[in-house]
Amino acid sequence: MDETNLTVRENRIPFELSLQPNELTRKTIALAEEGKELNGPYKTMEDLRASLDA
């Protein structure tokens, strides 16, 4: 049975996930919650793209 069929039959993805964020993710979440090191808001998609390309 391929993974697609297993996913449907078992109603889940065919591997385990870790729900514990790593250290970098925890630090990034903390900074975002404090409103630090954020970008935006952007008025247009072009502004967003320019920021991502910078």
CHARMM internal coordinates of N, CA and C (Angstrom, degrees):
IC EDIT
DIST 1 N 1 CA 1.4608
DIST 1 CA 1 C 1.5332
ANGL 1 N 1 CA 1 C 108.10
DIST 1 C 2 N 1.3226
ANGL 1 CA 1 C 2 N 116.66
DIHE 1 N 1 CA 1 C 2 N 131.56
DIST 2 N 2 CA 1.4588
ANGL 1 C 2 N 2 CA 119.33
DIHE 1 CA 1 C 2 N 2 CA -179.89
DIST 2 CA 2 C 1.5326
ANGL 2 N 2 CA 2 C 110.59
DIHE 1 C 2 N 2 CA 2 C -79.98
DIST 2 C 3 N 1.3326
ANGL 2 CA 2 C 3 N 115.99
DIHE 2 N 2 CA 2 C 3 N 168.71
DIST 3 N 3 CA 1.4645
ANGL 2 C 3 N 3 CA 121.02
DIHE 2 CA 2 C 3 N 3 CA -175.21
DIST 3 CA 3 C 1.5241
ANGL 3 N 3 CA 3 C 113.02
DIHE 2 C 3 N 3 CA 3 C -63.01
DIST 3 C 4 N 1.3321
ANGL 3 CA 3 C 4 N 117.42
DIHE 3 N 3 CA 3 C 4 N -32.96
DIST 4 N 4 CA 1.4645
ANGL 3 C 4 N 4 CA 120.27
DIHE 3 CA 3 C 4 N 4 CA 179.59
DIST 4 CA 4 C 1.5206
ANGL 4 N 4 CA 4 C 110.38
DIHE 3 C 4 N 4 CA 4 C -63.28
DIST 4 C 5 N 1.3266
ANGL 4 CA 4 C 5 N 116.88
DIHE 4 N 4 CA 4 C 5 N -48.03
DIST 5 N 5 CA 1.4591
ANGL 4 C 5 N 5 CA 120.05
DIHE 4 CA 4 C 5 N 5 CA 178.74
DIST 5 CA 5 C 1.5172
ANGL 5 N 5 CA 5 C 111.62
DIHE 4 C 5 N 5 CA 5 C -64.35
DIST 5 C 6 N 1.3239
ANGL 5 CA 5 C 6 N 116.92
DIHE 5 N 5 CA 5 C 6 N -39.13
DIST 6 N 6 CA 1.4611
ANGL 5 C 6 N 6 CA 120.55
DIHE 5 CA 5 C 6 N 6 CA 178.79
DIST 6 CA 6 C 1.5247
ANGL 6 N 6 CA 6 C 110.53
DIHE 5 C 6 N 6 CA 6 C -63.56
DIST 6 C 7 N 1.3232
ANGL 6 CA 6 C 7 N 116.64
DIHE 6 N 6 CA 6 C 7 N -40.97
DIST 7 N 7 CA 1.4582
ANGL 6 C 7 N 7 CA 120.91
DIHE 6 CA 6 C 7 N 7 CA 178.64
DIST 7 CA 7 C 1.5201
ANGL 7 N 7 CA 7 C 110.80
DIHE 6 C 7 N 7 CA 7 C -59.82
DIST 7 C 8 N 1.3070
ANGL 7 CA 7 C 8 N 117.50
DIHE 7 N 7 CA 7 C 8 N -44.85
DIST 8 N 8 CA 1.4635
ANGL 7 C 8 N 8 CA 121.47
DIHE 7 CA 7 C 8 N 8 CA -179.55
DIST 8 CA 8 C 1.5159
ANGL 8 N 8 CA 8 C 110.39
DIHE 7 C 8 N 8 CA 8 C -69.08
DIST 8 C 9 N 1.3004
ANGL 8 CA 8 C 9 N 117.64
DIHE 8 N 8 CA 8 C 9 N -46.21
DIST 9 N 9 CA 1.4622
ANGL 8 C 9 N 9 CA 121.16
DIHE 8 CA 8 C 9 N 9 CA -176.94
DIST 9 CA 9 C 1.5255
ANGL 9 N 9 CA 9 C 111.87
DIHE 8 C 9 N 9 CA 9 C -64.09
DIST 9 C 10 N 1.3102
ANGL 9 CA 9 C 10 N 116.91
DIHE 9 N 9 CA 9 C 10 N -43.22
DIST 10 N 10 CA 1.4601
ANGL 9 C 10 N 10 CA 121.54
DIHE 9 CA 9 C 10 N 10 CA -177.23
DIST 10 CA 10 C 1.5321
ANGL 10 N 10 CA 10 C 112.88
DIHE 9 C 10 N 10 CA 10 C -88.10
DIST 10 C 11 N 1.3343
ANGL 10 CA 10 C 11 N 116.90
DIHE 10 N 10 CA 10 C 11 N -8.40
DIST 11 N 11 CA 1.4588
ANGL 10 C 11 N 11 CA 122.39
DIHE 10 CA 10 C 11 N 11 CA -178.36
DIST 11 CA 11 C 1.5255
ANGL 11 N 11 CA 11 C 111.48
DIHE 10 C 11 N 11 CA 11 C 57.28
DIST 11 C 12 N 1.3269
ANGL 11 CA 11 C 12 N 115.71
DIHE 11 N 11 CA 11 C 12 N 40.73
DIST 12 N 12 CA 1.4634
ANGL 11 C 12 N 12 CA 122.33
DIHE 11 CA 11 C 12 N 12 CA 178.17
DIST 12 CA 12 C 1.5203
ANGL 12 N 12 CA 12 C 108.81
DIHE 11 C 12 N 12 CA 12 C -164.04
DIST 12 C 13 N 1.3253
ANGL 12 CA 12 C 13 N 116.45
DIHE 12 N 12 CA 12 C 13 N 167.44
DIST 13 N 13 CA 1.4528
ANGL 12 C 13 N 13 CA 119.88
DIHE 12 CA 12 C 13 N 13 CA 175.15
DIST 13 CA 13 C 1.5339
ANGL 13 N 13 CA 13 C 108.66
DIHE 12 C 13 N 13 CA 13 C -76.66
DIST 13 C 14 N 1.3147
ANGL 13 CA 13 C 14 N 118.36
DIHE 13 N 13 CA 13 C 14 N 151.08
DIST 14 N 14 CA 1.4633
ANGL 13 C 14 N 14 CA 120.76
DIHE 13 CA 13 C 14 N 14 CA -172.63
DIST 14 CA 14 C 1.5292
ANGL 14 N 14 CA 14 C 115.28
DIHE 13 C 14 N 14 CA 14 C -83.88
DIST 14 C 15 N 1.3240
ANGL 14 CA 14 C 15 N 117.83
DIHE 14 N 14 CA 14 C 15 N 33.36
DIST 15 N 15 CA 1.4533
ANGL 14 C 15 N 15 CA 121.31
DIHE 14 CA 14 C 15 N 15 CA 174.89
DIST 15 CA 15 C 1.5195
ANGL 15 N 15 CA 15 C 108.56
DIHE 14 C 15 N 15 CA 15 C -156.60
DIST 15 C 16 N 1.3226
ANGL 15 CA 15 C 16 N 116.45
DIHE 15 N 15 CA 15 C 16 N 161.11
DIST 16 N 16 CA 1.4557
ANGL 15 C 16 N 16 CA 122.03
DIHE 15 CA 15 C 16 N 16 CA -178.32
DIST 16 CA 16 C 1.5274
ANGL 16 N 16 CA 16 C 110.58
DIHE 15 C 16 N 16 CA 16 C -82.97
DIST 16 C 17 N 1.3141
ANGL 16 CA 16 C 17 N 115.37
DIHE 16 N 16 CA 16 C 17 N 146.86
DIST 17 N 17 CA 1.4560
ANGL 16 C 17 N 17 CA 121.51
DIHE 16 CA 16 C 17 N 17 CA 176.87
DIST 17 CA 17 C 1.5188
ANGL 17 N 17 CA 17 C 109.82
DIHE 16 C 17 N 17 CA 17 C -114.34
DIST 17 C 18 N 1.3061
ANGL 17 CA 17 C 18 N 116.18
DIHE 17 N 17 CA 17 C 18 N 143.08
DIST 18 N 18 CA 1.4518
ANGL 17 C 18 N 18 CA 121.09
DIHE 17 CA 17 C 18 N 18 CA 172.16
DIST 18 CA 18 C 1.5228
ANGL 18 N 18 CA 18 C 107.75
DIHE 17 C 18 N 18 CA 18 C -92.58
DIST 18 C 19 N 1.2997
ANGL 18 CA 18 C 19 N 116.20
DIHE 18 N 18 CA 18 C 19 N 123.42
DIST 19 N 19 CA 1.4594
ANGL 18 C 19 N 19 CA 119.98
DIHE 18 CA 18 C 19 N 19 CA -179.41
DIST 19 CA 19 C 1.5261
ANGL 19 N 19 CA 19 C 112.11
DIHE 18 C 19 N 19 CA 19 C -95.27
DIST 19 C 20 N 1.3178
ANGL 19 CA 19 C 20 N 116.46
DIHE 19 N 19 CA 19 C 20 N 6.78
DIST 20 N 20 CA 1.4511
ANGL 19 C 20 N 20 CA 120.86
DIHE 19 CA 19 C 20 N 20 CA 178.52
DIST 20 CA 20 C 1.5256
ANGL 20 N 20 CA 20 C 109.09
DIHE 19 C 20 N 20 CA 20 C -94.25
DIST 20 C 21 N 1.3406
ANGL 20 CA 20 C 21 N 117.74
DIHE 20 N 20 CA 20 C 21 N 117.24
DIST 21 N 21 CA 1.4689
ANGL 20 C 21 N 21 CA 119.08
DIHE 20 CA 20 C 21 N 21 CA 179.92
DIST 21 CA 21 C 1.5277
ANGL 21 N 21 CA 21 C 111.02
DIHE 20 C 21 N 21 CA 21 C -69.27
DIST 21 C 22 N 1.3251
ANGL 21 CA 21 C 22 N 115.35
DIHE 21 N 21 CA 21 C 22 N 149.46
DIST 22 N 22 CA 1.4596
ANGL 21 C 22 N 22 CA 119.10
DIHE 21 CA 21 C 22 N 22 CA 176.86
DIST 22 CA 22 C 1.5307
ANGL 22 N 22 CA 22 C 109.53
DIHE 21 C 22 N 22 CA 22 C -78.18
DIST 22 C 23 N 1.3182
ANGL 22 CA 22 C 23 N 116.47
DIHE 22 N 22 CA 22 C 23 N 177.28
DIST 23 N 23 CA 1.4677
ANGL 22 C 23 N 23 CA 121.47
DIHE 22 CA 22 C 23 N 23 CA -174.49
DIST 23 CA 23 C 1.5234
ANGL 23 N 23 CA 23 C 112.38
DIHE 22 C 23 N 23 CA 23 C -60.84
DIST 23 C 24 N 1.3288
ANGL 23 CA 23 C 24 N 118.02
DIHE 23 N 23 CA 23 C 24 N -43.09
DIST 24 N 24 CA 1.4626
ANGL 23 C 24 N 24 CA 121.14
DIHE 23 CA 23 C 24 N 24 CA 179.59
DIST 24 CA 24 C 1.5223
ANGL 24 N 24 CA 24 C 110.70
DIHE 23 C 24 N 24 CA 24 C -61.82
DIST 24 C 25 N 1.3191
ANGL 24 CA 24 C 25 N 116.46
DIHE 24 N 24 CA 24 C 25 N -43.11
DIST 25 N 25 CA 1.4630
ANGL 24 C 25 N 25 CA 120.28
DIHE 24 CA 24 C 25 N 25 CA 179.28
DIST 25 CA 25 C 1.5216
ANGL 25 N 25 CA 25 C 110.75
DIHE 24 C 25 N 25 CA 25 C -64.27
DIST 25 C 26 N 1.3298
ANGL 25 CA 25 C 26 N 117.66
DIHE 25 N 25 CA 25 C 26 N -42.70
DIST 26 N 26 CA 1.4832
ANGL 25 C 26 N 26 CA 120.79
DIHE 25 CA 25 C 26 N 26 CA 178.33
DIST 26 CA 26 C 1.5259
ANGL 26 N 26 CA 26 C 111.15
DIHE 25 C 26 N 26 CA 26 C -61.01
DIST 26 C 27 N 1.3305
ANGL 26 CA 26 C 27 N 116.99
DIHE 26 N 26 CA 26 C 27 N -42.62
DIST 27 N 27 CA 1.4702
ANGL 26 C 27 N 27 CA 120.57
DIHE 26 CA 26 C 27 N 27 CA 179.18
DIST 27 CA 27 C 1.5285
ANGL 27 N 27 CA 27 C 110.78
DIHE 26 C 27 N 27 CA 27 C -65.03
DIST 27 C 28 N 1.3259
ANGL 27 CA 27 C 28 N 116.56
DIHE 27 N 27 CA 27 C 28 N -42.19
DIST 28 N 28 CA 1.4574
ANGL 27 C 28 N 28 CA 121.22
DIHE 27 CA 27 C 28 N 28 CA -179.92
DIST 28 CA 28 C 1.5243
ANGL 28 N 28 CA 28 C 111.16
DIHE 27 C 28 N 28 CA 28 C -63.79
DIST 28 C 29 N 1.3172
ANGL 28 CA 28 C 29 N 117.06
DIHE 28 N 28 CA 28 C 29 N -42.69
DIST 29 N 29 CA 1.4700
ANGL 28 C 29 N 29 CA 121.13
DIHE 28 CA 28 C 29 N 29 CA 177.48
DIST 29 CA 29 C 1.5160
ANGL 29 N 29 CA 29 C 110.31
DIHE 28 C 29 N 29 CA 29 C -62.63
DIST 29 C 30 N 1.3272
ANGL 29 CA 29 C 30 N 117.70
DIHE 29 N 29 CA 29 C 30 N -43.98
DIST 30 N 30 CA 1.4680
ANGL 29 C 30 N 30 CA 121.37
DIHE 29 CA 29 C 30 N 30 CA 179.99
DIST 30 CA 30 C 1.5279
ANGL 30 N 30 CA 30 C 110.77
DIHE 29 C 30 N 30 CA 30 C -61.44
DIST 30 C 31 N 1.3351
ANGL 30 CA 30 C 31 N 117.70
DIHE 30 N 30 CA 30 C 31 N -43.73
DIST 31 N 31 CA 1.4595
ANGL 30 C 31 N 31 CA 120.78
DIHE 30 CA 30 C 31 N 31 CA 178.68
DIST 31 CA 31 C 1.5273
ANGL 31 N 31 CA 31 C 110.89
DIHE 30 C 31 N 31 CA 31 C -62.94
DIST 31 C 32 N 1.3173
ANGL 31 CA 31 C 32 N 117.12
DIHE 31 N 31 CA 31 C 32 N -42.28
DIST 32 N 32 CA 1.4658
ANGL 31 C 32 N 32 CA 120.58
DIHE 31 CA 31 C 32 N 32 CA 179.62
DIST 32 CA 32 C 1.5266
ANGL 32 N 32 CA 32 C 110.80
DIHE 31 C 32 N 32 CA 32 C -64.23
DIST 32 C 33 N 1.3235
ANGL 32 CA 32 C 33 N 116.95
DIHE 32 N 32 CA 32 C 33 N -41.32
DIST 33 N 33 CA 1.4635
ANGL 32 C 33 N 33 CA 120.21
DIHE 32 CA 32 C 33 N 33 CA 179.11
DIST 33 CA 33 C 1.5255
ANGL 33 N 33 CA 33 C 111.86
DIHE 32 C 33 N 33 CA 33 C -64.50
DIST 33 C 34 N 1.3366
ANGL 33 CA 33 C 34 N 116.22
DIHE 33 N 33 CA 33 C 34 N -28.76
DIST 34 N 34 CA 1.4656
ANGL 33 C 34 N 34 CA 121.39
DIHE 33 CA 33 C 34 N 34 CA 177.59
DIST 34 CA 34 C 1.5241
ANGL 34 N 34 CA 34 C 111.79
DIHE 33 C 34 N 34 CA 34 C -86.07
DIST 34 C 35 N 1.3196
ANGL 34 CA 34 C 35 N 117.19
DIHE 34 N 34 CA 34 C 35 N -3.83
DIST 35 N 35 CA 1.4566
ANGL 34 C 35 N 35 CA 121.08
DIHE 34 CA 34 C 35 N 35 CA -179.53
DIST 35 CA 35 C 1.5179
ANGL 35 N 35 CA 35 C 113.22
DIHE 34 C 35 N 35 CA 35 C 75.36
DIST 35 C 36 N 1.3173
ANGL 35 CA 35 C 36 N 117.19
DIHE 35 N 35 CA 35 C 36 N 23.01
DIST 36 N 36 CA 1.4589
ANGL 35 C 36 N 36 CA 122.24
DIHE 35 CA 35 C 36 N 36 CA -178.51
DIST 36 CA 36 C 1.5219
ANGL 36 N 36 CA 36 C 110.67
DIHE 35 C 36 N 36 CA 36 C -102.65
DIST 36 C 37 N 1.3308
ANGL 36 CA 36 C 37 N 114.63
DIHE 36 N 36 CA 36 C 37 N 150.40
DIST 37 N 37 CA 1.4693
ANGL 36 C 37 N 37 CA 123.15
DIHE 36 CA 36 C 37 N 37 CA 175.78
DIST 37 CA 37 C 1.5267
ANGL 37 N 37 CA 37 C 112.52
DIHE 36 C 37 N 37 CA 37 C 54.30
DIST 37 C 38 N 1.3289
ANGL 37 CA 37 C 38 N 116.01
DIHE 37 N 37 CA 37 C 38 N 38.54
DIST 38 N 38 CA 1.4593
ANGL 37 C 38 N 38 CA 121.26
DIHE 37 CA 37 C 38 N 38 CA 177.12
DIST 38 CA 38 C 1.5214
ANGL 38 N 38 CA 38 C 109.67
DIHE 37 C 38 N 38 CA 38 C -100.21
DIST 38 C 39 N 1.2929
ANGL 38 CA 38 C 39 N 117.31
DIHE 38 N 38 CA 38 C 39 N 154.83
DIST 39 N 39 CA 1.4606
ANGL 38 C 39 N 39 CA 123.04
DIHE 38 CA 38 C 39 N 39 CA 175.49
DIST 39 CA 39 C 1.5138
ANGL 39 N 39 CA 39 C 109.00
DIHE 38 C 39 N 39 CA 39 C -115.58
DIST 39 C 40 N 1.3273
ANGL 39 CA 39 C 40 N 116.14
DIHE 39 N 39 CA 39 C 40 N 153.29
DIST 40 N 40 CA 1.4690
ANGL 39 C 40 N 40 CA 119.57
DIHE 39 CA 39 C 40 N 40 CA 176.29
DIST 40 CA 40 C 1.5115
ANGL 40 N 40 CA 40 C 110.59
DIHE 39 C 40 N 40 CA 40 C 96.63
DIST 40 C 41 N 1.2850
ANGL 40 CA 40 C 41 N 118.64
DIHE 40 N 40 CA 40 C 41 N -172.03
DIST 41 N 41 CA 1.4640
ANGL 40 C 41 N 41 CA 127.38
DIHE 40 CA 40 C 41 N 41 CA 1.96
DIST 41 CA 41 C 1.5278
ANGL 41 N 41 CA 41 C 110.98
DIHE 40 C 41 N 41 CA 41 C -72.29
DIST 41 C 42 N 1.2969
ANGL 41 CA 41 C 42 N 115.22
DIHE 41 N 41 CA 41 C 42 N 160.56
DIST 42 N 42 CA 1.4551
ANGL 41 C 42 N 42 CA 121.94
DIHE 41 CA 41 C 42 N 42 CA -179.20
DIST 42 CA 42 C 1.5182
ANGL 42 N 42 CA 42 C 109.27
DIHE 41 C 42 N 42 CA 42 C -111.54
DIST 42 C 43 N 1.3276
ANGL 42 CA 42 C 43 N 115.97
DIHE 42 N 42 CA 42 C 43 N 138.20
DIST 43 N 43 CA 1.4587
ANGL 42 C 43 N 43 CA 120.92
DIHE 42 CA 42 C 43 N 43 CA -179.75
DIST 43 CA 43 C 1.5152
ANGL 43 N 43 CA 43 C 112.39
DIHE 42 C 43 N 43 CA 43 C -82.87
DIST 43 C 44 N 1.3294
ANGL 43 CA 43 C 44 N 116.42
DIHE 43 N 43 CA 43 C 44 N -27.69
DIST 44 N 44 CA 1.4610
ANGL 43 C 44 N 44 CA 120.09
DIHE 43 CA 43 C 44 N 44 CA -178.08
DIST 44 CA 44 C 1.5247
ANGL 44 N 44 CA 44 C 109.60
DIHE 43 C 44 N 44 CA 44 C -137.85
DIST 44 C 45 N 1.3151
ANGL 44 CA 44 C 45 N 116.19
DIHE 44 N 44 CA 44 C 45 N 161.78
DIST 45 N 45 CA 1.4625
ANGL 44 C 45 N 45 CA 121.05
DIHE 44 CA 44 C 45 N 45 CA 174.56
DIST 45 CA 45 C 1.5228
ANGL 45 N 45 CA 45 C 110.99
DIHE 44 C 45 N 45 CA 45 C -63.48
DIST 45 C 46 N 1.3322
ANGL 45 CA 45 C 46 N 115.77
DIHE 45 N 45 CA 45 C 46 N -32.98
DIST 46 N 46 CA 1.4650
ANGL 45 C 46 N 46 CA 119.33
DIHE 45 CA 45 C 46 N 46 CA 178.59
DIST 46 CA 46 C 1.5327
ANGL 46 N 46 CA 46 C 110.18
DIHE 45 C 46 N 46 CA 46 C -63.48
DIST 46 C 47 N 1.3274
ANGL 46 CA 46 C 47 N 117.48
DIHE 46 N 46 CA 46 C 47 N -40.18
DIST 47 N 47 CA 1.4614
ANGL 46 C 47 N 47 CA 121.37
DIHE 46 CA 46 C 47 N 47 CA 177.28
DIST 47 CA 47 C 1.5355
ANGL 47 N 47 CA 47 C 110.28
DIHE 46 C 47 N 47 CA 47 C -62.09
DIST 47 C 48 N 1.3318
ANGL 47 CA 47 C 48 N 116.27
DIHE 47 N 47 CA 47 C 48 N -44.50
DIST 48 N 48 CA 1.4664
ANGL 47 C 48 N 48 CA 120.70
DIHE 47 CA 47 C 48 N 48 CA 178.59
DIST 48 CA 48 C 1.5276
ANGL 48 N 48 CA 48 C 110.62
DIHE 47 C 48 N 48 CA 48 C -61.46
DIST 48 C 49 N 1.3216
ANGL 48 CA 48 C 49 N 117.33
DIHE 48 N 48 CA 48 C 49 N -47.12
DIST 49 N 49 CA 1.4676
ANGL 48 C 49 N 49 CA 121.45
DIHE 48 CA 48 C 49 N 49 CA 179.84
DIST 49 CA 49 C 1.5283
ANGL 49 N 49 CA 49 C 111.29
DIHE 48 C 49 N 49 CA 49 C -61.02
DIST 49 C 50 N 1.3339
ANGL 49 CA 49 C 50 N 116.52
DIHE 49 N 49 CA 49 C 50 N -41.32
DIST 50 N 50 CA 1.4616
ANGL 49 C 50 N 50 CA 120.35
DIHE 49 CA 49 C 50 N 50 CA 179.50
DIST 50 CA 50 C 1.5287
ANGL 50 N 50 CA 50 C 110.17
DIHE 49 C 50 N 50 CA 50 C -62.18
DIST 50 C 51 N 1.3255
ANGL 50 CA 50 C 51 N 116.92
DIHE 50 N 50 CA 50 C 51 N -39.89
DIST 51 N 51 CA 1.4601
ANGL 50 C 51 N 51 CA 120.60
DIHE 50 CA 50 C 51 N 51 CA 178.72
DIST 51 CA 51 C 1.5234
ANGL 51 N 51 CA 51 C 110.99
DIHE 50 C 51 N 51 CA 51 C -66.26
DIST 51 C 52 N 1.3341
ANGL 51 CA 51 C 52 N 116.95
DIHE 51 N 51 CA 51 C 52 N -41.38
DIST 52 N 52 CA 1.4541
ANGL 51 C 52 N 52 CA 120.24
DIHE 51 CA 51 C 52 N 52 CA 179.70
DIST 52 CA 52 C 1.5284
ANGL 52 N 52 CA 52 C 111.95
DIHE 51 C 52 N 52 CA 52 C -67.38
DIST 52 C 53 N 1.3236
ANGL 52 CA 52 C 53 N 116.92
DIHE 52 N 52 CA 52 C 53 N -31.55
DIST 53 N 53 CA 1.4507
ANGL 52 C 53 N 53 CA 121.24
DIHE 52 CA 52 C 53 N 53 CA -179.20
DIST 53 CA 53 C 1.5265
ANGL 53 N 53 CA 53 C 112.70
DIHE 52 C 53 N 53 CA 53 C -82.07
DIST 53 C 54 N 1.3198
ANGL 53 CA 53 C 54 N 117.59
DIHE 53 N 53 CA 53 C 54 N -12.22
DIST 54 N 54 CA 1.4738
ANGL 53 C 54 N 54 CA 121.33
DIHE 53 CA 53 C 54 N 54 CA -177.14
DIST 54 CA 54 C 1.5122
ANGL 54 N 54 CA 54 C 112.21
DIHE 53 C 54 N 54 CA 54 C -71.37
END
COOR INIT
IC SEED 1 N 1 CA 1 C
IC BUILD
